[in-house]
Amino acid sequence: MPRTSNNRSRPRRLVLASPSACSPSRQPGFDFTGQIRRVCEDMANRLVELQHINMSRMAIGFCQARKPVAHGLQAALTPMRFERGQRYTVRRDQTFTVQQIVDESGREFLYLLTFYLPRFLNLPFGEKLVTILHELWHISPCFDGDLRRHEGRCYIHTASEREYDVAMEKLAKKWLACRPSPAIYAFLRESFDSLRSKHGRVFGTRIPAPKLIPCVASEVSALTSDTPAD
């Protein structure tokens, strides 16, 4: 979930190029975010469990891992709205909204998927697939900017995160059984250093983490009357 900002002057929108312009770049080097988008698009197209996902409303970026260690965060999904797709929430009597990420036409991205490099690329191939599916599975079946919510206290991963990962392993095998083009995912069989050695550099889109921004009453009224996620 986005962190709180007390700065009311912070820009309400971050503008990115539209996903149609985010195919792998022709710039020298390896375009990680362009290539990982192709993998996510293929998974969403082939797996019925993910066909509620509209990748044109997904922003994808990367962050550099702060420490060169194998353990730690590999990827993260940030929902751009609150429970049931609401645009605002109330915390300690203060109303907040999320700093929006939009494309060049002003269309809102409903989720931000971030990968931590080089850590993610140094995982074994199978774990990379599980990590991607793990994050995509968090997306609400309603695709309304909220997370998929399970029953009980552990509403994100259910009571057993290990069972969650086993389910994602099965989904990864199912995707591979659909025989996607190896050209889409071949890079996932390589490490960060291998890709950098082969292509000269690894680059991609960096997207600042969206913040929670305090709202005044008039802004809340505008948010509640705004258009739905679809």
N, C-alpha and C positions, 0 to 999 in steps of 0.2 A: 504494500500500500504506500502511496506517496507520502513523503514527510511534510510536516507543517512548516509553512513560511509565514512570518509575521509581516512581511513586506507587501503592502497593498499595491505598490507600484510595479511589482514583478509582472512581466508580460503575461497576459492571460492565454496567449497562444504561441506555440512553437510551430513554425511552418517547415514542412519537409517536401521533397519532391514526391510526386504521386508514385505508387508502386509500379505502375506501368513503365515508369522511367527508371526503375530500380533493378532492371535485369543486369546480369553480370557486366561490369564495366569493361570497356576496351582500353582503359588506362593500363600502363605497365604494372605488373604485379598481380596478385591473386585477390579478387574482390570477394571477401568472406561473406559479407551480408547479402550480396547479390546471389551467391551460390546457395547459401543456407535458406534463402527465401524459396528457391526452386525446390529444395527438398520438402519444405513445409507445404508448399502448394501441391506437390505430388501426393503427399500423405493425405492432405485434406480432400483431394480429388478421388483417391483410390479407396480410402477406408470409410465405410459407411458410418462408423462411430464418430468421424470428424467432419462429416459433410455439412454440418451446421456452420462451419467456419468460413467466413468470407475473407480471404487473405488480402483483398484490396483495402480492408479496414484494419489491417494489422501493421503496425510500425515495427521494424526489426533493426536493432543496433547492436553494438558491442562495447564492452568496457575492458580496459586493461586491468587484469588482476593485480592487486597491490603487492602481493608476495609471490615469489616463484616457487610455490609449493603445490603438491598434487591435491591436497585436501582443500575444501572450501567450496564456495558457491560456483557452480558450473554455468547456470543459466537461471533466468528469473522472468516470470510473467507479471506485468503490472496492469491491473484492471484500471481503465480510465473513467469508470463510473462506480457508484456504490451499489449496495444491495438492491436487486430488482431493477437495475439500470438507472437509479436516481442520480441526478447531477449534483446533489449536495447532501451533506450530512451535518449533524449537530454534535459537538463535543464540548463538554463543560460550558454549556450555554452559548457557545460560539458556533455560527454556521460557516461551513467551509465548502468550497468546490475544488475540483482538480484542475490544475493548469492543463489546458487542452493541447493536443498535438493534432495538427490538421495538414492536409496536402495543399498544393498550390491553388486549388479551386475552393478551398475552405472546408472541404469534407473532413469530418472528424474521424481520427483513428480511435478505435474502441479498446485496443490493447497495445501494449508495448512489450515485445519479446527481446530480451537482452542476453547476450552470450558473453561470458568472461574468458578472455584470451590472455595468454596462450593455454590456460588451464583446460578449457573445453576441448580444444583440438588435441590435447595430449592424452585424452581418455582412449581406451580400447574402442574399436569400431562399434561393437554391440552396445557399449555403455553410452556412446554418443547418440545412437538411435533412441535408446530408452530415455535419455535426458530430453531430447527434442519432444518426444511423445508425452513425456511426463508434464512438460509445460503446456503443450497444446491441449491436453486433457483437462487442464484447469479451467479452460474457457467454458463459460456457461452455455448449456444447450440452447438457451434463448439468444445467444450472441448479442447481449445487450450492454456489454461493457463491464459486467459483473463476473465473479468467479463461479465455477460449478460448486454448489454447496451440498454437502452430504449431511445426513441426519446426525445429531449428537454434538458433543463438545468439539470433536476433531473434525470440523466441517470441511477442511481443505483436503486432508489425505485419508480420511476415515480413521478408524481406531488403529489400523496396522499399516504403517508406511511400507513395510516389507511386502505385504500383499499387494499394495498399490504398485510397487515396482515390478512384481511378478506379472501383474496384469499388463503393464507396459511392455515387458519383454515379449509376451504373447502377441501383443499388437505389432511390435517390431517385426516379428517373424511373419505375421500375416501380411504386412506391407511388402516384405521382401518376396513372399510367395506370389504377390501380384506382378512380379517381374518388372519393376520400374527400370528405366534405362540406367545402366551403370554409370553413364556419363553424368547423371544428376548427382550421384552420391559417392563417386570414386574418391573425391577429396577427403571424405570422412575416414578413409583407410590410412591417411597420412597424418603425421604429427605436425605441429606448428613449425618446428625447425625444418622438417622435410619440405613443406610447402614454401617456406621462405627461401630455402636453398634452390628450389626448382624455379620459382617465379621472381626472385629478387626481393620481394616484400609481400606482406599480407596487410591489406587495408580494408576499410569498410566505413559504414555510417556510424558516427558517434551521436547519440541522442541524449541530451541532459535529462537527468531524472526529473519527472514532473513533480511539482510541489502542491501541497494543500494550501489554498489561498483563502483568507478570511473574506466573508461576504457581508454586505449590508442588506437591509430588508428589501430594497428595490431590486437588487441583483437576484435575490432568492425568488422574487416574483417572476422575473424574466426567465430564470432557469426552469421553474416549474411549468411555464407556458411554452417552453421551447419544444422543438420537434423531437419525436422519439428516436431511439437508436437506429431503427431501420429506415 
